[in-house]
Amino acid sequence: MDRQLTAWALAATQALLFIAAAPLLAGWLQRVKCHMQNRAAPAVWQPYRNLAKLLGKKMVLAENASWLFRAVPYIVFGAMLLAAAVVPLIAVRLPTAAIADVIVLVGFFALARFFTALAGLDIGTAFGGMGASREMMVSALAEPAMLMAVFTLAMTASTTDLSVATEYILQAGLVLRPSFLFALLALAMVAVAETSRIPVDNPATHLELTMLHEAMILEYSGRHLALIEWASQIKLMIYSVLIVDFFFPWGIATDFGATALALGLVAVAAKLMLLAVLLAVWESLLAKMRLFRAPQFLGFALMLSLLAMLTHVVLETGD
């Protein structure tokens, strides 16, 4: 009974850590990116200051805003909170991992995207409708690629449970699998598109011809905007943790001892910092692509994920 209570307490702590550390990851990424571009870099705590400033501001709502427009920020933030609760961060074998698998995780992302698009359409502005249509176009290509990439790992571990699959890959040790390389590249490309990063989108601008995600939330302010921005940061961290803990799970805790948990925390922090550096290099070297080339980008990601699954079936299953 004590072990079960400890496991649930650790699961709650891990979910809170996800929420609390997401702005820090965004701040670290922005700081590294500024240094690489020879710009004055803000402190890594700047996202926390921005969220606090937005939470303290008065909300301004359009006259024709319905109840849906007011409810969407809470729905989106709640969906990201539930998604973070099922992703292993510093330890596996947590009770929340058995509640949902990778298919449900994709469902949480789709739920948040669906209601965000509805909010963009609710006000009736041209920007909102434009952003909603573009977001649906991207999601229609990104979701299949993500599912196929993750299914490759699920087939290897014979389960769609994130925690069990991570532990299986950890116990298997360093094994060179061509399918994992293709799946890693596909998932990384999907993560770039889903989190509105360069070259698919640029969250730092509000130009009409480049906006995707930002176009849907232009009418939000105050507490509502803070929740949406925070949810976006959590989503970025979820994708980052999926990449580092799925493909490089070394260091993640398999028991609830203090030493193992501390090692797991240090390991995931180091891996996330390194991944943020790689993403900053990626965004510094590439430019924002034109909108009609986004389907080609995501189509290539889908091709890589299909190639990953076929490689697994032909080579690894055949052995």
N, C-alpha and C positions, 0 to 999 in steps of 0.2 A: 504493500500500500504506500509506504514511504517512497519507494522508487517510482511508482506511478505519479505521485504528487510532484516529485522532483522533475520527472520528465515533462509534465504539463507546465510547471513553472519555468523550465528551461525553454520550452516551446514559446511561451508568452514572452519571455525575455528576448528570444531570438527575433520574434516578430517586431517587438518594440525597437530592437537594435536596427532592424531593416529600415524602419520608418525614420529613426533618428539619424542614421548614417547616410541616407540617400542624399540629402543636401550637401553633406561633406564630400561625397564622391563627385557631385556636380561642381563643387567649388574647386576641388583639386584638379579636375579636368580643365576647367576654365583657366586656372592659374598656369598650368603647364602649357596650354595652348597659347596664352598671351606671351609667355617667355619665348616660345618658339617663333612667334611672329614679331618679336622685338617691340612689344607693347607693354605699357604699364599694367602689371598684374594685380588684380584685387586679392584680398586675403581669402584664404580657403573658407573662412566663416561668412563670406559675403552672402551666400544663399540663405543662411539663417536670418541675417539682417533684413534681406528682401522679404522673406516670409513674415517676419515680425512686423515690418512696415505695412505690408498688405493687410495683415490681420487687424491692424489698428485703424485702417482707413474705413471710411463710410462707403457702403455699397450704393452704386447708382444703377437702377434697373430701368429698362425701357418700358414705356407705357403699355405696350402690347405683349409684354413678357408673361407667359403662362406659368402655372405651377411647375411644369416640366423644366423650364429654364432655371428655376430656383432650386429644384431637387437634383439636377444633374451633377453639380460639383460634389455633393455628398455621395451620390451613387458611384461616381468615378473613383473617388478616394476610397470608398468602402470596397470596391472591386479590387483595387490595387493592394489594399490591406489584406484581403483574403488571399490574393495571389502570393503575397510575400510570406504569409503564414505557412504555406505548403512547400516552399522552396527551401531545401537545406542550405544553411549559411555556414555555421561553424560546427554542426554536428548532424549525424544521421540517427535513425531509429527514434525520432521524436514522434509522439502520438498524432500530431497534426498532419504528418506525412501520409498517414493511412486514410485521411478523410478525403483527399482528392489526388488525382494523378495528373499527368502532363496534358491529357485531353481537357480536363476541367480547367487547368491553368490557361490554356488557349481560349477556353470559354470565358474566363474572367476578362481577358484582354478584349475579346470580341464584345462583351457586354459594355465595357467602358467606352469602346470606340463607337458602338451603336448609339448610346445615349449622348455622347459628345456631338455626333453628327446631327442627332435630333435637336440638340440645343442650338447648333448653328443654323438650322432651318427654322427654328421656332420664332426668332425675331423677324425673319423675312428680309434680311439685308442681303445684298449681292455678295458680299464677302463670305457670309456664313454659308450660303448655298454653294458657292464655288469651292470653299474649303471642304464641305461635307462630301461633295461629289468626288473631289480629288482623293480624299481620305478613303472612301469606299473603293476607289480604283486601286489604290496601293494595297489595301487590306485584302482584296480579292486575289492578289498575287502573292502577298507576303505570308498569309496564313497557311496555304498549302505547302509552301517551301519550308516553313517552320515545322509543320507536322511531319513531313517526310524526313527532315533532318533528325528530329527527335525520335521518330519511329526507328531509325537506324540504330540508335543507342538502345532503344527499348527492345528491339529484336536481339541485340547482343546479350542483354541481361535477362531476356524473356519476361519482362515486366514493364508496365508503364508507370510504376511507382517511382517518383523521383528519388526518394531516399534509398530504396533498394537498388535501383540502377546505379546510383553514385557509389554505394558501398561495393557493388559487384565489380565496377571498374577499378576501384581502389584496391580490392583484394587480388584482382588479376595482375596487378603490377604493370610494369612498362612493357606493353605489347604494341608492336607496330601494326596498325590496322589502316589500310588505305581508305576504307569506308569512313573512318573517323576523321581523316583529313578533309575529305569532301564535305562531310557533315559540318565540321567546324567552320569551313569557309562559307557554306550556305547559311548557317545560323548567324555568323558574324554579319553577313550582308543583310539578312532579314532584320537583325537588331539595329543596324544603321537606319533602315527605312522605318521601322516601327517606332523608334525613338526620335524621329525627325531630325536626323543628323545629316551633315554633308556626306555625300553629294546629292542625296535625294531631297533634303530640305535643309533650310538654314534657320534655326530658331532665333537667331540674333537679329533678324531683319523682319520688316513688315511691308515688303514690297509686293504689290498686287500679283505680279507674274511669278513670284517664287513661293508664296505662302501655301502651306498645306494645313498643318495642325493649328498654326497661329490664327488663320482666318476664321476658324470656328469659335474661338474664344475671345475675339476682339471686344465683344460687348460685356465681358465680365470684368468686375472690379472688386476691390476690397477682399473680404473673407472668401468669396466664391473663387476669385482668381488665385488666391493663395492655395486653396485646396487643389485646384487643377494643376498649378505649377508643382506643388508637392507630389501629386500623383504622377506627374511626368518624370520627376526625379526618381521616384520609387520604381517606376517601370524601367528606367535606364539601369538602375541597380539590379533589378531582377534579371534582366538579360545578361548583364555582366557576370552575375553570380552563376547563372546557368552555364555560361561559357567556361568560367574558371573551375567550377566544381564538377561539371560533367566531364570535361576533357582533361582537366588537370586536378584531380581530387586529392592529391597528396597533401597531407596535413590536416584534413578534416577529421574531427573527433568521432570515434566509433563507440566511445563510452562517455559516461557523465562525470569522470574524474576532473578535478580542478586543473591538473597539468594538461590533460588532453584538450579540455575546453580552451585553456589559454593558448596552447599551440594552434588549435583550430582558428582562433580569433586572429592571431598574428599571421598565420598562413594566408587566410582569406584577405586580410588587409593588404599584405604585400602583393598578392596576385591581382587584386583590384587596382592598386596603385600602378602596377606595371601595365595592366590592360588600358588604364586611362592614358598613360603615356603613349602607348601605341595608337590609341584613338586620336589623340592630339596630333601626332605625326601624320596620321591619315588625313585629318581635316585640314592640316596646314599645307599638305602637298596637293590636295585635290580642290577643284572648284565646284560650285553648285551646278549640276547638270540641268539641262532644259527639261521641262515637265514631260514631254512626249518620249524622253529617253528613260524615264523611270521604269516603265514596263519592261524595257530591255534589260535593265539592271536586275530587276526582280525575276525576270524570266531566266536569266543566267543563274541566279540563286536556286530557282526551282530545278534547273537542269543539274546543278551540283548535288542537290539533295536526292534527286532520282538516281544519279550516278552513284551516290553513297549507298543507297539501298540495294541497287543492282550489284555493286561490288561486294556487299556483305552476303547477298544470296549466292552469288557465283563462286566467290573465293573462300570466304570464311565458313559459310554453311556447308559448302562442298567438302572442306577439309574435315 
